[in-house]
């Protein structure tokens, strides 16, 4: 593993800024905090109408999918911008699982696009179907892949996978079995919803009892594709964590400017100034780390695994700290259900476990840099 190269492009292009503006305008109109809170309270966080507009009309579901399969033929930098805005709104949509992880797995299994894979990619890119990998959300890059599902013969799959994110919104599940990767209709499996910390990204246990699937790849190819998708997902998750942290910082600064005690804005107190200054520095460095990861993935850089590990090791903690400061510095209102701060804290905490903890990624950094643990 080589150390990070020089010349990362951390700036946003005009196209990326235009994409950000479109996604932010949509979320401001269709996904305000009140709507997210109402969905979380009802137990049905996913908004199919919002997903259709985001995925199909704006075209974000196909950013990572080549044009020959009906996608936009863009790349990881553009997908990272979308995730930044989704993190800023804690939007309850299956973008990370479907448009990133599932798309990467399908492309990794069959880049040329055989008939079943190509058809599934077109459905995914068009937003007509939500495709979700049946792997635990906590599964990390570099970790051993589970072997919980087996083929009992003829593509009939049996086994149980727990903590599958967005399975309740899926039309198709990508199941890693002992004989390869299979596309399984969600209607053919049993879903047991779990009680997640983050109510905007529901989890479920997927139980297969002889469910019929379409084989997409052999075992070796399937495992390599899943491993590659986990790497991309972890790198782009840093973008979501960045957007979340930026919202928390912006809202906290606005609150302490308007909140008065002793006839002065509380933001003028030196202790709070120092806390927010440190948080601003953390967010600025998280932006650099997240953008470097997205750029490394987009360019296929040889040091992408190291860059992704650095981004996750840093951005995970920054998002949690930003959300904690948001709750604390909002005072009593920050502890209420009606204020959205708790949504951001829960998403930050859940993201800190998704696709590998910061400790796991620090260990990867040490391995890549050949720095043995003490």
DASULTA-V18246 format. One record per helix or strand of 2 or more residues. SS is the DSSP state (h for helix, s for strand). FROM is the first residue (numbers start at 1). TO is the last residue. Records with the same first field share a line. If there is no record, write none. Layout:
BEGIN
SS=FROM-TO ; FROM-TO
END
This chain:
BEGIN
h=14-30 ; 33-42 ; 48-57 ; 60-62 ; 67-69 ; 76-88 ; 95-109 ; 115-126 ; 167-169 ; 186-188 ; 219-258 ; 266-268 ; 270-299 ; 304-329 ; 331-335 ; 341-351 ; 358-368
s=131-133 ; 149-151 ; 156-165 ; 172-177 ; 180-185 ; 190-193 ; 203-212 ; 214-217 ; 260-261 ; 264-265
END
